């Protein structure tokens, strides 16, 4: 086999244990000492070549962020809903923070608070998006859900 490129394939992105190799973007070779192609890869490495990692650092950050995104979004939506529910927005069929749009743009007794909540919600999403962008750009470490919630603006009437 002529080896031009070798890429490591990991069991997961945490410990990066190599379980196989992808040779020339087409041939999968198990990480087994008895495999003849594995032996050729070891010779290729001994000649000074280095297998590419399965993911670049940027791809690993993106994968970690994607895995955390659902957890972050759930916590943020709960945060928004809890605050909006305290002002009696929403019902069993409507997320409270989405219900405020029903009371904006026309005169009614809830308009003022609905518009304030709407502005606050926009600010919450702006801060959350900036946190995500900073992580994706490598400008900060991946925060915990608790750290994200601490950074979000609080609602003030």
N, C-alpha and C positions, 0 to 999 in steps of 0.2 A: 504494500500500500504506500502510495506517495502522500506524505503528510505536508500540507501547506499551512493549515491552521488547526488549532485545537482549542476547544472551549470547555471549561469545567462545567459539569452539571451537578448541582448540590442537592442534598436531601431536603434542605430548607435554607432560608436566607439568614437564619440566626447563627448556626454554628458552621455553615459553609462546608460541611463534610462532603467531599467529592464522592459521588456514587457512580458516576460515569463521565465519559468525555464525548464531545461531539467533534468529529474530525471532518474538516473541509465542509462544514455546514451540512453534512449529509449522512455520515456514518456514526451511529451511536456505539460506543465501546464501553462495556462495563468495567468498573474498577476492580478487576480480578487478576491476580498475579498469573493465573494459568492461561489467560486469554492471549492469543498470539498478537492481536492488534494492540492490546494493552502494553505488551512488551515493546512493540514498535514505538508507542508513544513515550515510554520511559527512555528509550534510546534517543528519540527526538529531543526530549528534555535534557538528557545528558550532553547533547551537542550544543547546549546553551540556549535553547528555545524555551519560551515560557507560555504555558497555556493561558488563554484569556479567562477571566472570571466569568461566571454565568451572567452576572449583572455588574454594571459599573456602579460606582458610589452614588451617582445621580439616580440611577434606576432603583437602587436599594432604598434611597430616601423616598422616591416616588411610590414604591411598593408599600413602605411602612406608612406613609401618609395616607394612601388609599385604604389601608387596613384600619387606620385610626379614624378616618373621615366619618364612617357610620357612627362610631362611638361618640365622636365630637358632636356630630349633627343631632344625635338623639339627646344629648345633654343640653345643647343649646336650645332645641325646640322645647324641651321640658322647662328650661329657664324662662323662655318667652311665654309659654302657656301659663306657667304659674303666676307670672306677673299680670298678664292680661286677664286671667280668671279672677284675680283679686278685684278687678274692676268690672266683673260680671259680663265679660265678653265671651261669646261662644256658647255652644250647647253640646249635647252628647254627639251630634253629627258633625260639628264644625270645630276645627282647632281654634281655640280662643284667639291666638295672635293673628290668624287669618280673618277672623270675624270682624275685626275693627274696620276693615275696608267697607263694610256695609253701612258704616256711620260717618264716613268722611265725604266731603264735597257738597253737602247740602245741610241746611239748617235743621238741627234736631238737638235734643237734650244731651246726647252723648258725643257730639261732634268734637268739642274741644279736647276732651280726654282721648278720644280715638285718634285725633291728629297728633297729639303729643306722643301717644304710644307708637304710632306709625313712624314718627321721626326717630324715636328711641330704637325701634326694631331695625330700622335702616342702619343706625349707628352700630348696633350689635353685629349685624352681618358685615359691615365694613371692617370692624376690628377683627372678627373671626377670619375674614378673607385675608387680611394683612398678616395674621399669625401664620396661616397656611402658606402664603407666599414667602414669608421669611424662612420657614422650614424648607420649602422646596428649593429656595435659592442658597441654602446652606448658611444663612445669616443667623440662625439660632437652632438650638437643639429641639427635638420633638418634645413638646410639653405634655404633661398629664392632662386629663380631663379637668381635674380640679384647678390646675394652673390656668387653663383656658378660661374657665368660668370666672376666676378671680380677676382676669384682665378685661372682662366684658363690662361695659358701662352699666350702671344701675339706673333704674327709672326714677325720675324725680318729677313730681307734678308741677 
